[in-house]
């Protein structure tokens, strides 16, 4: 089972559509998550962060996906 997804550092990129948190996936299964930026309080400019995906196989394990981009005012 996946735990609650999060973005680090917090406050820069928001998880806007989360179909993965607290889901159980079969082997080879998929889920999707959408990220939005900038979050309301994010500064404009270069961004580097991590999407953290915790799971329980083995216990207390997590995947970390690198995020890089340029945050712009919309």
C-alpha positions in Angstrom: 0.0 0.0 0.0 1.2 3.5 -0.8 1.2 6.1 1.9 0.4 9.8 1.5 2.5 11.5 -1.2 4.3 14.7 -0.5 6.5 17.2 -2.3 9.7 18.5 -0.7 10.4 21.3 -0.1 6.8 22.0 0.9 5.0 25.1 -0.3 6.5 25.4 -3.8 4.7 22.8 -5.8 1.2 21.5 -4.8 -0.3 18.1 -5.4 -3.5 19.0 -7.2 -5.0 15.6 -8.2 -3.8 12.6 -6.3 -4.9 9.2 -7.4 -2.0 7.4 -5.6 -2.0 8.2 -1.9 -3.2 5.4 0.3 -3.9 3.1 -2.7 -3.0 -0.6 -3.0 -1.5 -1.4 -6.4 -1.2 -4.8 -7.9 2.3 -5.7 -9.3 2.8 -3.7 -12.5 -0.2 -1.5 -11.6 -0.2 2.2 -12.1 -1.7 5.4 -10.6 -1.4 9.0 -11.5 -0.8 12.3 -9.7 -0.9 15.9 -11.0 1.3 18.6 -9.6 0.6 22.3 -10.0 2.9 25.2 -9.7 3.4 27.7 -8.5 1.6 27.0 -5.3 0.0 30.1 -3.8 3.1 31.1 -1.8 5.8 29.8 -4.1 8.5 32.3 -5.3 9.0 32.6 -9.0 12.2 31.1 -10.5 14.1 27.9 -10.7 12.8 25.0 -8.6 14.3 21.7 -7.6 12.5 19.3 -5.3 11.3 15.8 -4.7 8.0 13.9 -5.0 8.1 11.4 -2.1 6.1 8.2 -2.5 6.1 6.0 0.7 5.1 2.4 0.5 5.0 -0.6 2.9 7.0 -3.2 0.9 9.4 -3.6 2.7 8.1 -1.5 5.7 9.1 2.1 5.9 10.4 2.3 2.3 9.8 5.3 0.0 10.6 6.2 -3.6 11.8 9.7 -4.4 11.3 11.3 -7.8 13.3 14.4 -8.7 11.4 17.5 -9.8 13.1 20.3 -11.7 11.6 23.3 -13.5 11.1 27.0 -13.6 8.1 28.4 -11.6 6.4 31.2 -13.4 3.6 33.6 -12.4 0.4 32.8 -14.2 
